[in-house]
């Protein structure tokens, strides 16, 4: 019922799928990502991002671009959750998305999003972090992070 006409049915369907074991849930990842990208309803996007959070890093890697696009979601909780999911990726994979995470760190008005961005960046190898040292250093003046 992920394509149901009723928003509450779509949200509930995703929440039910999220109860599946990660290996079983992985078979439905594409449909969940489609819902994440195409829903105008934050409750549906939130449920979708919550379901994706349960997936293993190797499965998430295939959907990293779609999750990355949620860094610009209109809802702060979806943005925060997207960063937290990206942080599950292996450091070498996460490195490809470092620039977008740094941008979020620099531009977010929400401390929860900045905290999540710092957490994701902390997983990166020192050689990758070097390119973003100035942006991270600016956070030393951030009283919330």
Secondary structure, 3 states (H helix, E strand, C coil): CCCCCCHHHHHHHHHHHCCCCHHHHHHHHHHHHHHHHHCCCHHHHHHHHHHHCCCCHHHHHCCHHHHHHHHHCCCHHHHHHHHHHHCCCCHHHHHHHHHHHHHHHHHCCCHHHHHHHHHHHCCCCHHHHHHHHHHHHHHHHCCCC
